[in-house]
Amino acid sequence: FPLLFVGGLVTSTGSGLAVPDWPTTFGYNMFLYPWSGMVGGIFYEHSHRLLGAFVGFLTMILTGWLWLQESRPWLRWLGCVALGAVILQGVLGGLRVVLLRETLAIIHACLAQAFFGLVASIALFTSPGWQLTPHLRPTAAGRRLWRLCLVTTALIYAQIIVGAVLRHTGLRLDAHVLLAIAVSLHVLLVVAHVRRQYGDHAPFVRPALLLAGLLGLQLALGLGAYLVKFTAAGYTLDAALRLWVTTAHLVMGALVFV
């Protein structure tokens, strides 16, 4: 999650190309670049690289741990998918610098959110609560809720893709707004369905209400991001405020997705 935030700061500050080479940093080994050179945009970009490398290292440990300790084959392979995704993410980030392609920056942003969702899923699947819960054949109401949540998740990820396009190109604000409306309606449907079918059953009600709360915050941040990025009044505000609002909007979207 901090890596997503720092990545958002790189984009918000326009620091994506502050370091012109990769995998080196101004000719240095990435891990040996002097701290005295970490100034301005270099600070954001190089911090992003170091934190990304650390997350990659943690993912290697996670994958190895799953293969050594996990009895469910599908979950061991899911760890391999996570490892492949984080390697691909690092390569995409580097190629974006070398090839100067905005499309790679958009793909890099979208894969970051997908990887975050994947690792969060692995955390859920390995949690004591998940393993102790009997996984029974779903009821008709359960299947309806599953389909509704699947569509809602797909819409949220589509919104992430359009949001990445908007952040990096300034285009498709109309699609972003329309998808925000669609996501909001589907989240309300999920909450209504859970409350109607499951009453006060905490394992369903709590995450549904949490999702609704996160959506409310995200809509408020989205309005703030629009004001600071696309209106004349927004450009009169403090630069730090504009930076934090747009970056918070990005990471809140990741929490809604998860």
N, C-alpha and C positions, 0 to 999 in steps of 0.2 A: 504493500500500500504506500509506504514512503517513496518507493521507486516511481510509482505512478505520479505522485505529487511532484517529485523533482523533475520528472519528464514533462509534466505540465508547465512547470516554471521555465524549462528550457524553451518551450514553444512560446509562452506568454512574454518572455523577455527577448525573443528573437535571437537566442543564443545557439541555435541548432548548428550553425557553421562557424562558431567561434574558434573551434579547433579544426584546422583544415585537413589534417591527415588522420589515417586510421589503418591498422590498429595501434600505431604509435601516436604520441601526443607531442607535436612540435619536434618530432624525431626521437623523443625519449621513449623508453619502455613505459607503457601506460601506468604501471604501478610505481615507477621511480620518478615521475614528473615532480619537480620541486614545489612545495607548498607555497613558496614565495610567488610563483607564477599564477596562483589561483586567484585572479582578479577579474572583475567585470563578468562578461559573458563566459569567459574561460572557466570561472568558478562553477557556474551552473552546468555547463556542458561536461566538464571533466568529472564533477561530482556525480553526474548521471552515469557516466561510464563506470566509475568505481563501484557505485551502488549496484549497477546492473551486473557487474562481474561477481559481486558478493551474492546476489540473488541466484546467479547461475551456479555458484559453488554450493549454496544451500540446496538447490534443486538436485545436484549430483548426489549429495548426501541423502536426500529424501528418496531418490530413485533406488539407490543402493540399499537403503534401509527397508524399503518395501519388498525388494527381491529377497532379502535375507529373513525378514520377519513376517511378511504378509502371506496368508494361506490362500487368499482369493486370487486366482490367476488374472482375472480381468483388471483387478486393482493394481497388480504389479505392472501390467502393460500400460495402464493409465499413467503410472509414474514415468514410463519410457516416453509416452506422448508428451508429458510435461517437460522432460529433459530435451526432447527434440524441439519443442516449441521455444524454450528459452535460448537454445543455440541459434535457431532460425531468427529469433528476435534480435540477438546480438549482431548477427550478420547483416540483417536488414538495416539496423541502426548505422553500422559502419558503411554499408553501400550507399546509404542516403548522403553521407558526407562525401564519399569519393565520387559518386556519379552525379550529385547535385540534382536529384530527381524528387520533385514534390510528391509524386505518387508513392514513392517508397516511404516517405514520412507519414502519409495517410495509412498505408498498410501497417507500418510499424506501430502507430497509435492504436489501430484496431486489434492487432495481435496482442498488444500489451493487456488490453481489457479481457480478451479471451483467455490468456494465460492466467490472469488474476482469478477469473471465474473457475478455471480448471483446478488451480491449487486450493482454492476455497472448497471446491467439491471434494477433493482428496481429504482435506481436513475433516469434512463432514463424514465421509465414508469410513474413516478410521477412528471416529470419536466413539467413546464408550456408549453414549446414548443410542447411536445408530446401530451398533452391533448388538445391543441388548434388546432392541425393539423387534418383536416378531413381525416379519414382513409377510402379511397375509394377502390372499387374493383380494384385489380392490373391489369395492362395491360399485354400483352404477354411479352413485354420487361421486365416489373417488375418481372414477375414470373421467367424469365431466370436469372435475377440478383439475386433473392432470392435463387434459387437453387445453383448458383455459389458461393454465399457467405456462404451458408450452408456447402458446400463441403470444402471451404477454412477454415472455422472455425473448422470443424472436423479434417482437416489435421494439423492445428495449435495445437489443443489439443492433437492429437496423438504425435506431436513433443514434447509437454510438458511432456507427459508420458515417451517417450524415453529419453528425457533430464534428467528426474528424475532418471531413471535407470542408465544413464551414470554418473551422479553426485555421486550417492551412491555406485555404484559397479565398475565403470570404464569400463563397458561393453557396447556394441552396438554403438560404435562411427560410424560405417558404416551406420547403420539405421538412426542415427541422421543427418548425412550429406545428405543422400538420401532424407529424409523428408524435409530438409532445401531447397533442390532444388525444390521439389514438391510445397512447400509452396510459394516459390518465384515466380514460374511460375503462380500459381493461383492468387496471389496478383496482378501480372502484368495484368492478364486477367480481374480481377475485375476493376482495374483502366481503362483499355482500354474500357471495356464495359460501364462503367459510362460516360467516356468522349464521347464515340460514341453515346450513347442513350440519355444522359441527358445534354450534352453540358456544360453550365456554371451554372447549377442548384446547388447552393451552398450547400443545405442540403445533397446532394449526393457527390458532387465533393470534398468538404473540407475533410470529413472523409476518402475518398478514397486516396487522396493525403497524408493525415496524416498517413494512414496505410502504404503507400509506403515509406514515410520518416522514420517511426519507423522500418520498415523492413530493410532498409539500415543500420541504426544504429545497429540493432540486428546482422546483418551479420558481421559487422566490429567487434562487441564485441565477436561474436562467433569465429572469426578468432583469436582474441586476447586471448580468453579463451583456445583455442586449443594450441596456442604457449606456454602459461604459464603453462599449465597442462600436456601436452603430449610431449613436446620437451625438450631436454637437455638444450638448451639455455634459455628456460623459467625459469628454476630453478635457473639461475644465477641472475634473476631480483629481485628487492626488494620485500620482502614478502608482504608488504602492497599493492603494486601495483597488485600482483597476486590475492590477496584477493578481492580487489575492482573490478577488471575486471571480475572475475568469478561470483561475486554476482550481478554486474550490468547486466551481460548477462541473469541471471535468471529473474530479475525484468523487464527488457526490454521485455522478452518473455511474461510476464503477460500483459504488455501494448499492445503488438501486438494482443494478444488473445482478450482483451476487445475491 
